[in-house]
Amino acid sequence: DDRDAHDRFLGIMQEQASRMSRLVNDLLSLSRIELNEHTQPSERVDLARLLRQVCDGLELQAESRGMSLTISLPDNLPEVFGHPDELAQVFQNLIDNALKYGRPDTAVEILVSPLDRIPTALGRRLSRGAVRVTVRDHGEGIAKEHLPRLTERFYRVDTARSRKMVGTGLGLAIAKHIINRHRGALTIDSTIGQGSSFTVDLPAAEGE
């Protein structure tokens, strides 16, 4: 008959059930992406439009932390071959992370540019140009020894802080597999005290 105890434990149950639901959904998403990873999407995607839509969807989250989203888009950005929903998932994850781990009252920068030269990370997989998207935050940064492991499933740099951020530890693993399916590459750079940059290179869909 303790109303306060009921409310407290029901709140805990709701939180844990929601966390389990997010985990199951992320595991199902990862499994589905891995199943199709060998098949490169063939749909042409207007990446500039997609990035604007993702930023619009995260604007309220940015405002709640006193942060802003700035996007730099060149004219005549080439399209890429891809799956729109999967690419949106990649950039939503990267920008969401930047908002979570960036300092309040700073900007998250999305820098977009076409590349005439083939990025080393794409190697011989690419016969034409590419499009580069960098998501940069101004947070505490990540120590170099952690960078190679950030895309591992459930890997966390700061476990206590990550739990408070309501994540499953699978977001970057999902993003990496989606990028691999699109024959792209993910590069992560970070400097302690200055912030982190997550760069995605995707093959351009030039010509017919």
N, C-alpha and C positions, 0 to 999 in steps of 0.2 A: 504493500500500500504506500510505498515511499515514492511519491511522484517525481521528486528530484532524481532519485536513483534510476527510475524508469527512463526519464529523459536522457540522462547521461549515458546509460548503457545502450539505449536505442540509437543514440548518436554515434557511439563507437561501432555498433553493428552496421549502421548505414555506411560509415566511412570505410570499414573493412570490406563490405560487400561491393562498394563502388570500386575500391582498389582491385579486388579480385576480378570484377567485370572488365576493367581496363586492361588488366594483365592477360586475361583470356582473349580479348579482342585483339591485342597486339600480337599475341602468339599465333592466332589464326591468320592475321594479316601477314606476318613473317612467313608462315608456312605456305600461304598462297603465292607470295612473291617468289619464294625459293623454287616453287614448283614450275613457275613460268620464266625463271631467270634466263634460261637458254634461248628464249624467243624475244628478239628485239621488237619493240613496238614500231609500227609503220605509219601511224597517224601524224599529220603535221600539226604542230602546236605553236600558237602565238605566245611565246614565253613572256613578252612584255605585258600582255593583257592578263595572263595567268598570275604574274607576280603582283600586279596592281590589285587583283581580286583577293589574293592572300593577305596583302597588307591591309586592305579595307576590313577584312574579317578580324584582324588582330589589333585594330586601332583602339578599341575600348580597353583592351588589356594593357596596351602601352600607356594610355592616359591614366589608368588606375595606379600606375607606378610613377607618374610624372615623367614618363619617357616619351620619345617620339620616334617615328619610323621615317627615314629619309631614303628615297629610292632614286638612283641615278640611271636613267635609261637613254641610250643613244638613239638617234633617228635611224630608221631602216634596219632595225635589228633582225637578223635572219631567223626564220622559224627553226624549230628542232623537231626531229622525229621522236614521238613519245606518247605516253598514256597520260592524258591531262590530269586525271584524279591522282595518279601515283606521283607525278611531278609536283602537284599541289601539296601532297602529303610530305614530300621531302622538304619543300621550302617553308611550309607551315611549321614543321618540326624545328628546322634550323632557326627561324625567326622567333618562335616561341621560346626556345632555349636561350637565345640572346636576350629576350625580355626578362626571363627568369634570373639569369646570372649577370646581366649588366647592372651597373650602378643606377640607383634611382636618379632621375633628372638628367640622364644622358640620352644620347640618340643611338638607335640601332641603324646602321647604314647598310643598305642593299645596293651594291655596285655591280652594274651589268655592262658587259662589253663584248663585241665580236672579236674573234682571234683569227688572223689570217694564217698564222703559223700553227702547226700541229703541236699541242702541248706534249711535253715529254711523257706525262702520265698516261696519255692515250696511245702513245707509240704508233705502231703500224696498224692499229685498228681503225685509223681515220684517214680517209683519202681527200677530205675537203676541210673547210674551216671548222671553227667551233664557237660556242658561246660560253662565256665565263660569268658566273654569278657568285659574288662574294658577300657573305653575311658577316658583318663586323660588329662586335659589341665593345663596350668600354667598362668591363668588369674587372674582377680580381686577377683574371688570367689563370692558366693551367700550367703546372710544371711540365717540363719537356718529357720526363719519364712516363707521364700518363698518356701523352698524345697517341702513341701507336695502339693503345688499348681502348680508346674511347668508343670504337665501333663494335667492341665485343658485347655480347649479350649480358645484360645485368651488371656491367662494369660501372662503378661509380667512383669518382675522384673523392668526393666528400659525402659519405653515406648518410650522415645525419641531415645535412642540408638538402640532399637530393630527396629524401623522404618528405621533408617539409614542402618541397616543390611539387608534390603529387605527381611523380613520374613512375614509370615501370622499369626503366633501365633498358628499354628496347628501342627507343626512338631512333637513335643513331645507327643501330644495327639494321633496322628496317630501311632507313634512308640509304645506307651503303648498298644493300641488296637491290633497291630500286635503281640506284645510279648504275650499278653493274649491269642490270638488265637493259638499261638505256645505252650501254657501251660508253659510259662516261667515267669520270674519276672524281674522287673527293679528297681534298687536301686540307689539313688542319694546321694552323699556326697560332701560337699564343706566346704572350710575354707577361710574366708575372707583374701585376700592378698596372698593366695597361689594357689588357683585354685579349680577345680571341677572334680569329677569322676562320670561317668555314667556306671553302671555295669549291664550287661544283663546275666542272667542265663537261659540256655536252656537245656531241657532234651536230653541226648545223645541217639543216635540210635544204641545201641550196639546189637550185635547178628543179627539173621536173622529176 
